[in-house]
Amino acid sequence: MALATEKTRGSDFAVGVAAVVLTLAGWAAVPLFLKHFTHSIDAWTSNGWRYAFAALFWAPVMVIGMSKRRIGARLWRAALIPAAINCIGQVCFTEAHYHIAPGLLTFSLRIEIVCVAIGAFILFPVERVIVRSGVYIGGLALVLIGTIGVILFGQSSLDADHLFGVGLALISGVCFAGYGLSVRRCIQRAPILDAFSIISVYTALVMVVLMLVFGERAGAGAMDLSATQFVLLMISSLVGIALGHTFYYLAIQRLGVAVASGVIQLQPVVVAAFSFFLFNELLTSWQWGSGAVAIIGAMLMLSVQRMTRRRLAANESPAESENAPAPAAH
């Protein structure tokens, strides 16, 4: 019996490691895909097609949830606020790629961690014990200092277009934090994948409407892509929006929030490394140092969060997924 249990744990750990690696790979690939398409389609078209495809992927989950009565009118209403925040974040996130490079963008998204901490302190009394910790506050300060350093210490001049792109990245980080907090606040007991299927459908509807109104030729520009490029566009939707979230929550179930979230913090490093080879993005040594400071700060915050919750014995496994940081890339 003990041997069987040990084998099961080993299997769970292996599945968790595979899931978190696939999540990291998928979410790191998304900014690179989006940057690649900045020269061929506009941001409205990119979002419209990607989210429409993701909604088709999630539709069976939604249908099954409705057939089993897990999804009803209450959940549809509860998902409205997270979906609205997610839509704003997605618009800003995708548009930012048309103004700044992927590495700078993803490092700028670390502002999400700061906003999650502030929002959790305001909205959830149980989180205040964690947020008041000196080490946690120190980690938060490191994230903030590191993010500012990445923005200021680049080689590019801080012209209007550059600042606009950074501003969009920061707004998207704030929105992604708001998205995660609102999911926890508004959708407390629903299975997370059921909730995400509804949010995905809501977001897709908004993105398609925006594409039809603002997209070049109402989004028909995507039809000018070669077959290979169009498949790549759909793959970016699959790995970032559809499978990425599935793997992420699978990793949380097998490894826990702290480990899964900690590995995902490496996303900016992976993106910046590949962006150098693909788009000649060169971060200065000061930017790399600042990025490292931000990641160390995030790791400190996650470790304090994990240790405090264990000490208080206040979290159960379902709550872990509810407290998971909002995804930084879609």
C-alpha positions, 0 to 999 in steps of 0.5 A: 500500500505504501509503495503504491501511494509513493508511486502515485505521489511520484506520478502526480509530481511528474505530471505537475512538473510537465504541466508547469513546464508546458504552462511556462512554455505556452505563456512565454510563447504568446508575446513572441507570437503576438510580436510576430504578427504586429507586421501583418495584422492589427491588434483588434484582428489578432484578438478577435481571431485568437479569442474566437478560436479559444471560445470554440475550444472551451465551448464543450466544457461550457456545454458539459457544465450546463448539462450537469447543472454546474453552470447556471444563471448565477455563474453567468452573472458572476462572470460578468465583472471578471470578463469585463476586466479581462477584456480591458487587460487583453486589449492593452496587452495585445496593443502594447506589442505594437509599441515595445518589445516582448521582453520589456513588456513581460517584465513590466507585467510584474506590476501585477504582483504589486496590485494583487497584494494591494487588492487582496489587502483591501478585499480579503481580511484573511490576506491582511496577516500575510500582506502585513509581513515585513518580508512580504512588504520587502518582496513587494518593494523589490518587485516595484523597484525592479519593474521601474528599473526595467522600464527606465534603464533601457537603451531605447529613448523614452519617446511618446510611442515607447512610453505609450507601450509601457503604459499599456503593459502596466495597465494590462498588469493592473487589469490581470491583477483585477481579473484574478481578484475579481474571480476570487471575489465573484466566483468563489465556489464554482469549478475554475474551469467552468468559470473560465469557459464562461469568461472565455466566451464573454471575452471572445464575444467582446473581442469579435465585436471590437474586431468587426468595428475597429479591425482592418477590413473588419478582421478580414486581414487575417485571411491574407495570411498564408496558411502557415501563418494562419495556423500559427495564429491559431496555435498562439490562441491554443497555447496561451488561452486554451491549453495554457490555463488548463496546464496551469491549474493542473500544475496547481493541483499537483504542485501547489500554488507557490511552486506553480506560481514561482516557476511562472515568474520565470516567464519574462526571462524566457521571453526576453531570451527568445526575443533577443534571437527573434527580434534583436531585443537587447536588454541592458545589464541594468535591465536584467539586474532589475528584472532579477530583483523583481523576480526575487521579490515575487518569489519572496512574496509567494514564499511568505504567502505559502508559509503564513497560510500553512501556519494559520492552517487556513487554506484548503486545496480548493482555496489554493486555486482561488488564490492563484495569481492571475495569468500574466499572458493570454 
